[in-house]
Amino acid sequence: MTQDILSVIHSKMNTFSKSQRRIASYILESYDKAAFQTASVLGKTVQASESTVVRFAAQLGYDGYPEMQKALQEIVLNRLTAPQRLEAGENRMSQENVLSAVLRADAEHIRATLHTIDEAQFASAVEMLLAARSVYVIGARASAPLATFLFYYLRYMLEDVRLIGETSASEALEQAARISPQDVLVGISFPRYCTATVEAVRLASAAGAHTIALTDGVGSPIAINADCLLLAGSNAISLIDSMTAPMSVINALLVAVASRRKTETKQTFEKLEEIWDTYHVYEKNSK
């Protein structure tokens, strides 16, 4: 579905029955609440039956209510401010233990990513990294730890890896100004998407460099300029974005690259172990 769900509801308003119009109006006015309500609860809220809510989802073109609910949750991620997301998350978890709710959500993100990520795109990303003269990595704001983690290990495996620091859009572009067609830029961005990352991916693409985007969907603003698209679930259960699935994808990239450069990576870490031991970088296990 190319339009977001709210636009679709607006366009179909005149085709709905009286009960469906109540559902539509409620969603348009309170999508932040509807996104986390079951079909039964939403029906009771607007004085409609659960079956009417399910049929409403089908009339919008969804396979079922869960698919429509997911579309609403994506709207929540993209449009709500941080305080609004916090309130929505509290409503969702009001009757559930926070620890179990978050762990279950993270586990579901990994399961969903396992079934939706394109293995051919993943393989292409590995080949791009191995063939690149230089690899640039950028991820800003909440995605910055992911970019730093990828950069930390990738620099031990490849010859020239550069981290574009978290900064303004203009300064990020300055750091990526020398990127060339022989290079690769890895852009990492999840809702709410950071302008600096979006512009860096656009610049790299315009310069003829290969671009790898790790993001949450094809509608992401960094997806349009990506040669290789790696999708990972990151729906926030509250104020905090879940980065469990994106981190798993990064782990897989690192393992794949290390496996392809096994000899070089082993030699590098053998030298590093000598340095770490000489300068007591790590504590020795007393046992």
Residue pairs with C-beta under 8 A, 6 or more apart in sequence:
1 8
1 61
1 62
1 71
3 11
4 71
4 74
4 75
5 27
5 60
5 68
5 71
5 72
5 75
6 27
6 28
6 31
6 75
8 60
8 61
9 24
9 27
9 28
9 60
10 28
12 24
12 59
12 60
13 21
13 24
15 59
16 23
16 24
16 56
16 59
19 46
19 48
19 49
19 52
20 48
20 52
20 55
20 56
20 59
22 46
22 47
22 48
23 42
23 43
23 46
23 48
23 52
23 53
23 56
24 56
25 46
26 34
26 42
26 45
26 46
27 34
27 72
31 72
31 75
31 76
32 76
32 80
32 84
32 87
32 88
33 88
33 91
34 42
34 72
35 69
35 72
35 73
35 75
35 76
35 88
36 69
36 73
36 88
36 91
36 92
37 45
39 50
39 53
39 54
39 57
39 65
40 50
40 53
42 53
43 49
43 50
43 52
43 53
53 65
54 64
54 65
56 68
57 64
57 65
57 67
57 68
58 64
60 68
62 68
62 71
73 235
74 191
74 216
74 217
74 235
76 85
76 88
77 85
77 191
77 192
77 216
77 234
77 235
77 236
78 191
78 192
80 88
82 239
85 236
85 238
85 239
86 238
86 239
88 238
89 236
89 237
89 238
89 239
90 238
92 101
92 237
92 238
93 101
93 237
93 238
101 237
102 237
102 242
105 235
105 237
105 242
106 242
106 244
106 245
108 233
109 232
109 233
109 234
109 235
109 242
109 244
109 245
110 233
110 244
110 245
110 248
112 233
112 245
113 231
113 232
113 233
113 245
113 248
113 249
116 231
116 233
117 230
117 231
117 232
117 249
118 229
118 230
118 231
121 228
121 229
121 230
122 230
122 249
122 252
122 253
122 256
124 227
124 228
125 212
125 228
125 230
125 253
126 253
126 256
126 257
126 260
128 184
128 210
128 212
128 227
128 228
129 135
129 154
129 158
129 184
129 186
129 212
129 253
129 257
130 158
130 257
130 260
130 261
131 184
132 158
132 182
132 183
132 184
132 210
133 160
133 180
133 182
133 183
134 160
134 161
134 162
134 179
134 180
134 182
134 183
134 184
135 154
135 158
135 160
135 161
135 162
135 183
135 184
135 185
135 186
136 162
136 163
136 164
136 175
136 176
136 179
136 183
136 184
136 185
136 186
136 200
136 204
136 209
137 147
137 150
137 151
137 154
137 161
137 162
137 163
137 164
137 185
137 186
137 188
138 147
138 163
138 164
138 172
138 176
138 185
138 186
138 187
138 188
138 196
138 197
138 200
138 201
139 145
139 146
139 147
139 148
139 150
139 166
139 187
139 188
139 189
139 197
140 147
140 166
140 167
140 172
140 189
140 194
140 196
140 197
141 166
141 194
142 190
142 241
142 243
143 188
143 189
143 190
143 194
143 197
143 243
143 246
144 166
145 243
146 188
146 214
146 243
146 246
146 247
146 250
147 163
147 164
147 186
147 188
148 163
149 247
149 250
150 186
150 188
150 250
150 253
150 254
151 161
151 162
151 163
153 254
154 161
154 254
154 257
155 161
156 265
156 268
156 269
156 272
157 254
157 257
157 258
157 261
157 264
157 265
157 268
158 257
158 261
162 175
164 172
164 175
164 176
164 200
165 171
165 172
165 175
166 196
167 175
167 196
168 196
169 195
169 196
169 199
171 196
172 196
172 197
172 199
172 200
173 196
173 199
173 200
173 203
176 185
176 200
176 203
176 204
177 203
179 185
179 203
179 204
179 207
179 209
180 207
180 208
180 209
181 207
181 208
181 209
182 209
183 204
183 209
183 210
184 209
184 210
184 211
184 212
185 200
185 201
185 204
185 209
185 210
185 211
185 212
186 211
186 212
186 213
186 214
187 197
187 198
187 200
187 201
187 204
187 211
187 212
187 213
187 214
187 215
187 222
187 226
188 197
188 213
188 214
188 215
188 246
189 197
189 198
189 213
189 214
189 215
189 220
189 221
189 222
190 215
190 216
190 220
190 234
190 241
190 243
190 246
191 216
191 234
191 236
191 241
193 215
193 220
193 221
193 222
197 222
198 221
198 222
201 211
201 213
201 222
201 225
201 226
202 225
204 211
204 225
205 211
205 225
205 226
205 227
210 227
210 228
211 225
211 226
211 227
211 228
212 226
212 227
212 228
212 230
213 220
213 222
213 223
213 225
213 226
213 228
213 229
213 230
214 230
214 232
214 246
214 249
214 250
215 222
215 223
215 229
215 230
215 231
215 232
216 231
216 232
216 233
216 234
216 235
217 223
217 231
218 229
218 231
223 229
230 249
232 245
232 246
232 248
232 249
233 242
233 245
234 241
234 242
234 243
234 245
234 246
235 242
236 242
258 265
275 281
276 282
